[in-house]
Amino acid sequence: MDVNRGTILDGDESLQEVGQWIFYRMLRVASGEKTKSDQSDFGAAESAPWVLGATM
């Protein structure tokens, strides 16, 4: 699927349709679907997990 969400401005999709696409995409990724960066074996490098017990 084309990920150009400028389709709202183009008049091809409504705000509701794009919002629904984003919502379901988030659900799919949260359920384990790989992102493009994961497929390119770059996914681990873009995550910066919090350090537990870190102080100021």
N, CA, C, O and CB atoms as a CASP TS submission, in Angstrom:
PFRMAT TS
TARGET T0000
AUTHOR 0000-0000-0000
METHOD Language model
MODEL 1
PARENT N/A
ATOM      1  N   MET     1       0.841  -1.190   0.000  1.00  0.00           N
ATOM      2  CA  MET     1       0.000   0.000   0.000  1.00  0.00           C
ATOM      3  C   MET     1       0.876   1.240   0.000  1.00  0.00           C
ATOM      4  O   MET     1       1.920   1.281   0.651  1.00  0.00           O
ATOM      5  CB  MET     1      -0.951   0.006   1.215  1.00  0.00           C
ATOM      6  N   ASP     2       0.450   2.218  -0.716  1.00  0.00           N
ATOM      7  CA  ASP     2       1.149   3.497  -0.763  1.00  0.00           C
ATOM      8  C   ASP     2       1.084   4.158   0.606  1.00  0.00           C
ATOM      9  O   ASP     2       0.007   4.232   1.198  1.00  0.00           O
ATOM     10  CB  ASP     2       0.543   4.422  -1.849  1.00  0.00           C
ATOM     11  N   VAL     3       2.200   4.636   1.118  1.00  0.00           N
ATOM     12  CA  VAL     3       2.216   5.255   2.439  1.00  0.00           C
ATOM     13  C   VAL     3       2.209   6.778   2.359  1.00  0.00           C
ATOM     14  O   VAL     3       2.526   7.443   3.345  1.00  0.00           O
ATOM     15  CB  VAL     3       3.430   4.788   3.217  1.00  0.00           C
ATOM     16  N   ASN     4       1.857   7.340   1.217  1.00  0.00           N
ATOM     17  CA  ASN     4       1.752   8.786   1.065  1.00  0.00           C
ATOM     18  C   ASN     4       0.433   9.245   1.665  1.00  0.00           C
ATOM     19  O   ASN     4      -0.611   9.157   1.020  1.00  0.00           O
ATOM     20  CB  ASN     4       1.859   9.206  -0.429  1.00  0.00           C
ATOM     21  N   ARG     5       0.479   9.740   2.911  1.00  0.00           N
ATOM     22  CA  ARG     5      -0.746  10.186   3.555  1.00  0.00           C
ATOM     23  C   ARG     5      -1.117  11.595   3.127  1.00  0.00           C
ATOM     24  O   ARG     5      -2.038  12.181   3.696  1.00  0.00           O
ATOM     25  CB  ARG     5      -0.602  10.122   5.061  1.00  0.00           C
ATOM     26  N   GLY     6      -0.429  12.153   2.146  1.00  0.00           N
ATOM     27  CA  GLY     6      -0.816  13.422   1.558  1.00  0.00           C
ATOM     28  C   GLY     6      -2.076  13.288   0.718  1.00  0.00           C
ATOM     29  O   GLY     6      -2.539  14.252   0.108  1.00  0.00           O
ATOM     30  N   THR     7      -2.612  12.103   0.696  1.00  0.00           N
ATOM     31  CA  THR     7      -3.824  11.854  -0.082  1.00  0.00           C
ATOM     32  C   THR     7      -5.018  12.631   0.456  1.00  0.00           C
ATOM     33  O   THR     7      -6.002  12.825  -0.257  1.00  0.00           O
ATOM     34  CB  THR     7      -4.142  10.372  -0.093  1.00  0.00           C
ATOM     35  N   ILE     8      -4.939  13.078   1.713  1.00  0.00           N
ATOM     36  CA  ILE     8      -6.011  13.919   2.265  1.00  0.00           C
ATOM     37  C   ILE     8      -6.025  15.242   1.511  1.00  0.00           C
ATOM     38  O   ILE     8      -7.078  15.712   1.079  1.00  0.00           O
ATOM     39  CB  ILE     8      -5.818  14.156   3.806  1.00  0.00           C
ATOM     40  N   LEU     9      -4.848  15.835   1.359  1.00  0.00           N
ATOM     41  CA  LEU     9      -4.761  17.114   0.647  1.00  0.00           C
ATOM     42  C   LEU     9      -5.116  16.959  -0.824  1.00  0.00           C
ATOM     43  O   LEU     9      -5.668  17.871  -1.440  1.00  0.00           O
ATOM     44  CB  LEU     9      -3.360  17.702   0.782  1.00  0.00           C
ATOM     45  N   ASP    10      -4.796  15.801  -1.380  1.00  0.00           N
ATOM     46  CA  ASP    10      -5.122  15.547  -2.781  1.00  0.00           C
ATOM     47  C   ASP    10      -6.614  15.303  -2.993  1.00  0.00           C
ATOM     48  O   ASP    10      -7.105  15.350  -4.121  1.00  0.00           O
ATOM     49  CB  ASP    10      -4.333  14.358  -3.287  1.00  0.00           C
ATOM     50  N   GLY    11      -7.338  15.038  -1.886  1.00  0.00           N
ATOM     51  CA  GLY    11      -8.765  14.757  -1.985  1.00  0.00           C
ATOM     52  C   GLY    11      -9.084  13.310  -2.296  1.00  0.00           C
ATOM     53  O   GLY    11     -10.230  12.971  -2.589  1.00  0.00           O
ATOM     54  N   ASP    12      -8.061  12.444  -2.234  1.00  0.00           N
ATOM     55  CA  ASP    12      -8.278  11.039  -2.549  1.00  0.00           C
ATOM     56  C   ASP    12      -8.786  10.236  -1.354  1.00  0.00           C
ATOM     57  O   ASP    12      -9.445   9.212  -1.532  1.00  0.00           O
ATOM     58  CB  ASP    12      -7.001  10.432  -3.059  1.00  0.00           C
ATOM     59  N   GLU    13      -8.480  10.702  -0.122  1.00  0.00           N
ATOM     60  CA  GLU    13      -8.912  10.015   1.085  1.00  0.00           C
ATOM     61  C   GLU    13      -9.362  11.051   2.106  1.00  0.00           C
ATOM     62  O   GLU    13      -8.920  12.199   2.089  1.00  0.00           O
ATOM     63  CB  GLU    13      -7.777   9.124   1.660  1.00  0.00           C
ATOM     64  N   SER    14     -10.251  10.618   2.993  1.00  0.00           N
ATOM     65  CA  SER    14     -10.702  11.510   4.060  1.00  0.00           C
ATOM     66  C   SER    14      -9.766  11.377   5.261  1.00  0.00           C
ATOM     67  O   SER    14      -8.978  10.436   5.347  1.00  0.00           O
ATOM     68  CB  SER    14     -12.171  11.192   4.469  1.00  0.00           C
ATOM     69  N   LEU    15      -9.864  12.319   6.172  1.00  0.00           N
ATOM     70  CA  LEU    15      -9.087  12.262   7.408  1.00  0.00           C
ATOM     71  C   LEU    15      -9.425  10.993   8.177  1.00  0.00           C
ATOM     72  O   LEU    15      -8.536  10.362   8.749  1.00  0.00           O
ATOM     73  CB  LEU    15      -9.351  13.506   8.280  1.00  0.00           C
ATOM     74  N   GLN    16     -10.682  10.617   8.199  1.00  0.00           N
ATOM     75  CA  GLN    16     -11.112   9.403   8.886  1.00  0.00           C
ATOM     76  C   GLN    16     -10.480   8.164   8.261  1.00  0.00           C
ATOM     77  O   GLN    16     -10.039   7.274   8.987  1.00  0.00           O
ATOM     78  CB  GLN    16     -12.636   9.287   8.857  1.00  0.00           C
ATOM     79  N   GLU    17     -10.427   8.085   6.948  1.00  0.00           N
ATOM     80  CA  GLU    17      -9.830   6.930   6.277  1.00  0.00           C
ATOM     81  C   GLU    17      -8.342   6.806   6.596  1.00  0.00           C
ATOM     82  O   GLU    17      -7.843   5.710   6.851  1.00  0.00           O
ATOM     83  CB  GLU    17     -10.033   7.033   4.765  1.00  0.00           C
ATOM     84  N   VAL    18      -7.641   7.932   6.578  1.00  0.00           N
ATOM     85  CA  VAL    18      -6.212   7.917   6.874  1.00  0.00           C
ATOM     86  C   VAL    18      -5.980   7.575   8.346  1.00  0.00           C
ATOM     87  O   VAL    18      -5.071   6.810   8.668  1.00  0.00           O
ATOM     88  CB  VAL    18      -5.572   9.278   6.529  1.00  0.00           C
ATOM     89  N   GLY    19      -6.792   8.135   9.236  1.00  0.00           N
ATOM     90  CA  GLY    19      -6.679   7.816  10.652  1.00  0.00           C
ATOM     91  C   GLY    19      -6.908   6.336  10.904  1.00  0.00           C
ATOM     92  O   GLY    19      -6.219   5.727  11.722  1.00  0.00           O
ATOM     93  N   GLN    20      -7.867   5.760  10.209  1.00  0.00           N
ATOM     94  CA  GLN    20      -8.146   4.334  10.345  1.00  0.00           C
ATOM     95  C   GLN    20      -6.964   3.518   9.830  1.00  0.00           C
ATOM     96  O   GLN    20      -6.591   2.521  10.447  1.00  0.00           O
ATOM     97  CB  GLN    20      -9.436   3.956   9.586  1.00  0.00           C
ATOM     98  N   TRP    21      -6.366   3.927   8.702  1.00  0.00           N
ATOM     99  CA  TRP    21      -5.198   3.235   8.153  1.00  0.00           C
ATOM    100  C   TRP    21      -4.047   3.252   9.157  1.00  0.00           C
ATOM    101  O   TRP    21      -3.395   2.231   9.377  1.00  0.00           O
ATOM    102  CB  TRP    21      -4.758   3.884   6.822  1.00  0.00           C
ATOM    103  N   ILE    22      -3.799   4.416   9.767  1.00  0.00           N
ATOM    104  CA  ILE    22      -2.718   4.536  10.753  1.00  0.00           C
ATOM    105  C   ILE    22      -3.002   3.658  11.963  1.00  0.00           C
ATOM    106  O   ILE    22      -2.110   2.956  12.439  1.00  0.00           O
ATOM    107  CB  ILE    22      -2.539   6.005  11.193  1.00  0.00           C
ATOM    108  N   PHE    23      -4.219   3.688  12.461  1.00  0.00           N
ATOM    109  CA  PHE    23      -4.594   2.883  13.619  1.00  0.00           C
ATOM    110  C   PHE    23      -4.360   1.392  13.366  1.00  0.00           C
ATOM    111  O   PHE    23      -3.744   0.705  14.181  1.00  0.00           O
ATOM    112  CB  PHE    23      -6.059   3.129  13.978  1.00  0.00           C
ATOM    113  N   TYR    24      -4.859   0.899  12.226  1.00  0.00           N
ATOM    114  CA  TYR    24      -4.707  -0.522  11.939  1.00  0.00           C
ATOM    115  C   TYR    24      -3.259  -0.890  11.634  1.00  0.00           C
ATOM    116  O   TYR    24      -2.838  -2.010  11.925  1.00  0.00           O
ATOM    117  CB  TYR    24      -5.595  -0.915  10.773  1.00  0.00           C
ATOM    118  N   ARG    25      -2.500   0.014  11.064  1.00  0.00           N
ATOM    119  CA  ARG    25      -1.064  -0.229  10.840  1.00  0.00           C
ATOM    120  C   ARG    25      -0.352  -0.365  12.186  1.00  0.00           C
ATOM    121  O   ARG    25       0.496  -1.242  12.352  1.00  0.00           O
ATOM    122  CB  ARG    25      -0.425   0.925   9.998  1.00  0.00           C
ATOM    123  N   MET    26      -0.687   0.489  13.138  1.00  0.00           N
ATOM    124  CA  MET    26      -0.091   0.397  14.473  1.00  0.00           C
ATOM    125  C   MET    26      -0.448  -0.938  15.118  1.00  0.00           C
ATOM    126  O   MET    26       0.409  -1.564  15.742  1.00  0.00           O
ATOM    127  CB  MET    26      -0.564   1.567  15.366  1.00  0.00           C
ATOM    128  N   LEU    27      -1.689  -1.382  14.980  1.00  0.00           N
ATOM    129  CA  LEU    27      -2.092  -2.673  15.536  1.00  0.00           C
ATOM    130  C   LEU    27      -1.318  -3.828  14.906  1.00  0.00           C
ATOM    131  O   LEU    27      -0.899  -4.754  15.601  1.00  0.00           O
ATOM    132  CB  LEU    27      -3.587  -2.885  15.339  1.00  0.00           C
ATOM    133  N   ARG    28      -1.131  -3.771  13.595  1.00  0.00           N
ATOM    134  CA  ARG    28      -0.404  -4.843  12.919  1.00  0.00           C
ATOM    135  C   ARG    28       1.050  -4.900  13.381  1.00  0.00           C
ATOM    136  O   ARG    28       1.582  -5.982  13.625  1.00  0.00           O
ATOM    137  CB  ARG    28      -0.467  -4.654  11.401  1.00  0.00           C
ATOM    138  N   VAL    29       1.689  -3.746  13.499  1.00  0.00           N
ATOM    139  CA  VAL    29       3.086  -3.705  13.950  1.00  0.00           C
ATOM    140  C   VAL    29       3.181  -4.155  15.405  1.00  0.00           C
ATOM    141  O   VAL    29       4.095  -4.896  15.765  1.00  0.00           O
ATOM    142  CB  VAL    29       3.675  -2.279  13.787  1.00  0.00           C
ATOM    143  N   ALA    30       2.246  -3.713  16.239  1.00  0.00           N
ATOM    144  CA  ALA    30       2.255  -4.130  17.642  1.00  0.00           C
ATOM    145  C   ALA    30       2.003  -5.634  17.778  1.00  0.00           C
ATOM    146  O   ALA    30       2.394  -6.243  18.774  1.00  0.00           O
ATOM    147  CB  ALA    30       1.200  -3.347  18.433  1.00  0.00           C
ATOM    148  N   SER    31       1.358  -6.221  16.791  1.00  0.00           N
ATOM    149  CA  SER    31       1.078  -7.659  16.810  1.00  0.00           C
ATOM    150  C   SER    31       2.198  -8.473  16.181  1.00  0.00           C
ATOM    151  O   SER    31       2.105  -9.698  16.104  1.00  0.00           O
ATOM    152  CB  SER    31      -0.222  -7.945  16.090  1.00  0.00           C
ATOM    153  N   GLY    32       3.264  -7.801  15.728  1.00  0.00           N
ATOM    154  CA  GLY    32       4.426  -8.526  15.230  1.00  0.00           C
ATOM    155  C   GLY    32       4.756  -8.346  13.764  1.00  0.00           C
ATOM    156  O   GLY    32       5.781  -8.851  13.305  1.00  0.00           O
ATOM    157  N   GLU    33       3.916  -7.638  13.007  1.00  0.00           N
ATOM    158  CA  GLU    33       4.245  -7.428  11.599  1.00  0.00           C
ATOM    159  C   GLU    33       5.523  -6.596  11.507  1.00  0.00           C
ATOM    160  O   GLU    33       5.672  -5.608  12.226  1.00  0.00           O
ATOM    161  CB  GLU    33       3.069  -6.728  10.846  1.00  0.00           C
ATOM    162  N   LYS    34       6.432  -6.983  10.640  1.00  0.00           N
ATOM    163  CA  LYS    34       7.699  -6.279  10.516  1.00  0.00           C
ATOM    164  C   LYS    34       7.528  -4.972   9.745  1.00  0.00           C
ATOM    165  O   LYS    34       6.788  -4.902   8.764  1.00  0.00           O
ATOM    166  CB  LYS    34       8.733  -7.167   9.828  1.00  0.00           C
ATOM    167  N   THR    35       8.235  -3.934  10.216  1.00  0.00           N
ATOM    168  CA  THR    35       8.255  -2.657   9.515  1.00  0.00           C
ATOM    169  C   THR    35       9.312  -2.727   8.416  1.00  0.00           C
ATOM    170  O   THR    35      10.065  -3.698   8.337  1.00  0.00           O
ATOM    171  CB  THR    35       8.541  -1.474  10.498  1.00  0.00           C
ATOM    172  N   LYS    36       9.369  -1.705   7.576  1.00  0.00           N
ATOM    173  CA  LYS    36      10.380  -1.681   6.522  1.00  0.00           C
ATOM    174  C   LYS    36      11.785  -1.677   7.112  1.00  0.00           C
ATOM    175  O   LYS    36      12.684  -2.309   6.557  1.00  0.00           O
ATOM    176  CB  LYS    36      10.184  -0.459   5.621  1.00  0.00           C
ATOM    177  N   SER    37      11.991  -0.980   8.219  1.00  0.00           N
ATOM    178  CA  SER    37      13.317  -0.961   8.825  1.00  0.00           C
ATOM    179  C   SER    37      13.660  -2.324   9.423  1.00  0.00           C
ATOM    180  O   SER    37      14.823  -2.727   9.406  1.00  0.00           O
ATOM    181  CB  SER    37      13.396   0.127   9.901  1.00  0.00           C
ATOM    182  N   ASP    38      12.667  -3.037   9.951  1.00  0.00           N
ATOM    183  CA  ASP    38      12.901  -4.398  10.439  1.00  0.00           C
ATOM    184  C   ASP    38      13.266  -5.321   9.279  1.00  0.00           C
ATOM    185  O   ASP    38      14.167  -6.149   9.404  1.00  0.00           O
ATOM    186  CB  ASP    38      11.653  -4.934  11.181  1.00  0.00           C
ATOM    187  N   GLN    39      12.583  -5.184   8.173  1.00  0.00           N
ATOM    188  CA  GLN    39      12.852  -6.015   7.001  1.00  0.00           C
ATOM    189  C   GLN    39      14.242  -5.746   6.441  1.00  0.00           C
ATOM    190  O   GLN    39      14.849  -6.631   5.838  1.00  0.00           O
ATOM    191  CB  GLN    39      11.798  -5.772   5.923  1.00  0.00           C
ATOM    192  N   SER    40      14.748  -4.537   6.634  1.00  0.00           N
ATOM    193  CA  SER    40      16.085  -4.174   6.163  1.00  0.00           C
ATOM    194  C   SER    40      17.149  -4.463   7.210  1.00  0.00           C
ATOM    195  O   SER    40      18.307  -4.083   7.041  1.00  0.00           O
ATOM    196  CB  SER    40      16.127  -2.705   5.780  1.00  0.00           C
ATOM    197  N   ASP    41      16.764  -5.134   8.294  1.00  0.00           N
ATOM    198  CA  ASP    41      17.649  -5.476   9.400  1.00  0.00           C
ATOM    199  C   ASP    41      18.238  -4.225  10.055  1.00  0.00           C
ATOM    200  O   ASP    41      19.394  -4.219  10.477  1.00  0.00           O
ATOM    201  CB  ASP    41      18.771  -6.387   8.911  1.00  0.00           C
ATOM    202  N   PHE    42      17.435  -3.177  10.135  1.00  0.00           N
ATOM    203  CA  PHE    42      17.851  -1.934  10.768  1.00  0.00           C
ATOM    204  C   PHE    42      17.008  -1.646  12.006  1.00  0.00           C
ATOM    205  O   PHE    42      17.318  -0.727  12.764  1.00  0.00           O
ATOM    206  CB  PHE    42      17.752  -0.772   9.778  1.00  0.00           C
ATOM    207  N   GLY    43      15.959  -2.414  12.217  1.00  0.00           N
ATOM    208  CA  GLY    43      14.985  -2.158  13.274  1.00  0.00           C
ATOM    209  C   GLY    43      15.574  -2.040  14.660  1.00  0.00           C
ATOM    210  O   GLY    43      15.156  -1.174  15.429  1.00  0.00           O
ATOM    211  N   ALA    44      16.544  -2.892  15.008  1.00  0.00           N
ATOM    212  CA  ALA    44      17.121  -2.865  16.351  1.00  0.00           C
ATOM    213  C   ALA    44      17.908  -1.586  16.605  1.00  0.00           C
ATOM    214  O   ALA    44      18.022  -1.147  17.750  1.00  0.00           O
ATOM    215  CB  ALA    44      18.021  -4.073  16.559  1.00  0.00           C
ATOM    216  N   ALA    45      18.447  -0.986  15.559  1.00  0.00           N
ATOM    217  CA  ALA    45      19.274   0.205  15.709  1.00  0.00           C
ATOM    218  C   ALA    45      18.455   1.470  15.941  1.00  0.00           C
ATOM    219  O   ALA    45      19.001   2.480  16.385  1.00  0.00           O
ATOM    220  CB  ALA    45      20.137   0.382  14.489  1.00  0.00           C
ATOM    221  N   GLU    46      17.153   1.435  15.650  1.00  0.00           N
ATOM    222  CA  GLU    46      16.359   2.644  15.799  1.00  0.00           C
ATOM    223  C   GLU    46      15.634   2.716  17.152  1.00  0.00           C
ATOM    224  O   GLU    46      14.919   3.680  17.426  1.00  0.00           O
ATOM    225  CB  GLU    46      15.353   2.730  14.674  1.00  0.00           C
ATOM    226  N   SER    47      15.819   1.716  17.974  1.00  0.00           N
ATOM    227  CA  SER    47      15.163   1.700  19.271  1.00  0.00           C
ATOM    228  C   SER    47      16.164   2.082  20.352  1.00  0.00           C
ATOM    229  O   SER    47      17.285   1.574  20.388  1.00  0.00           O
ATOM    230  CB  SER    47      14.547   0.315  19.561  1.00  0.00           C
ATOM    231  N   ALA    48      15.749   2.972  21.219  1.00  0.00           N
ATOM    232  CA  ALA    48      16.600   3.376  22.340  1.00  0.00           C
ATOM    233  C   ALA    48      15.843   3.100  23.624  1.00  0.00           C
ATOM    234  O   ALA    48      15.169   3.988  24.147  1.00  0.00           O
ATOM    235  CB  ALA    48      17.010   4.886  22.240  1.00  0.00           C
ATOM    236  N   PRO    49      15.943   1.875  24.145  1.00  0.00           N
ATOM    237  CA  PRO    49      15.172   1.541  25.352  1.00  0.00           C
ATOM    238  C   PRO    49      15.596   2.373  26.556  1.00  0.00           C
ATOM    239  O   PRO    49      16.740   2.818  26.652  1.00  0.00           O
ATOM    240  CB  PRO    49      15.322   0.062  25.677  1.00  0.00           C
ATOM    241  N   TRP    50      14.681   2.565  27.444  1.00  0.00           N
ATOM    242  CA  TRP    50      14.965   3.320  28.668  1.00  0.00           C
ATOM    243  C   TRP    50      15.899   2.506  29.552  1.00  0.00           C
ATOM    244  O   TRP    50      15.825   1.278  29.598  1.00  0.00           O
ATOM    245  CB  TRP    50      13.654   3.669  29.431  1.00  0.00           C
ATOM    246  N   VAL    51      16.760   3.201  30.237  1.00  0.00           N
ATOM    247  CA  VAL    51      17.648   2.555  31.189  1.00  0.00           C
ATOM    248  C   VAL    51      16.950   2.573  32.548  1.00  0.00           C
ATOM    249  O   VAL    51      16.649   3.638  33.087  1.00  0.00           O
ATOM    250  CB  VAL    51      19.051   3.270  31.249  1.00  0.00           C
ATOM    251  N   LEU    52      16.700   1.394  33.090  1.00  0.00           N
ATOM    252  CA  LEU    52      16.029   1.317  34.378  1.00  0.00           C
ATOM    253  C   LEU    52      16.986   1.778  35.481  1.00  0.00           C
ATOM    254  O   LEU    52      18.163   1.417  35.485  1.00  0.00           O
ATOM    255  CB  LEU    52      15.528  -0.126  34.651  1.00  0.00           C
ATOM    256  N   GLY    53      16.476   2.567  36.399  1.00  0.00           N
ATOM    257  CA  GLY    53      17.288   3.036  37.521  1.00  0.00           C
ATOM    258  C   GLY    53      18.190   4.206  37.181  1.00  0.00           C
ATOM    259  O   GLY    53      19.062   4.557  37.977  1.00  0.00           O
ATOM    260  N   ALA    54      18.010   4.808  36.043  1.00  0.00           N
ATOM    261  CA  ALA    54      18.856   5.942  35.659  1.00  0.00           C
ATOM    262  C   ALA    54      18.548   7.125  36.585  1.00  0.00           C
ATOM    263  O   ALA    54      17.403   7.327  36.991  1.00  0.00           O
ATOM    264  CB  ALA    54      18.626   6.333  34.154  1.00  0.00           C
ATOM    265  N   THR    55      19.561   7.883  36.902  1.00  0.00           N
ATOM    266  CA  THR    55      19.392   9.065  37.760  1.00  0.00           C
ATOM    267  C   THR    55      19.848  10.293  37.009  1.00  0.00           C
ATOM    268  O   THR    55      20.474  10.213  35.952  1.00  0.00           O
ATOM    269  CB  THR    55      20.181   8.918  39.089  1.00  0.00           C
ATOM    270  N   MET    56      19.515  11.432  37.589  1.00  0.00           N
ATOM    271  CA  MET    56      19.879  12.694  36.950  1.00  0.00           C
ATOM    272  C   MET    56      21.304  13.050  37.177  1.00  0.00           C
ATOM    273  O   MET    56      21.765  14.087  36.701  1.00  0.00           O
ATOM    274  CB  MET    56      19.016  13.798  37.437  1.00  0.00           C
TER
END
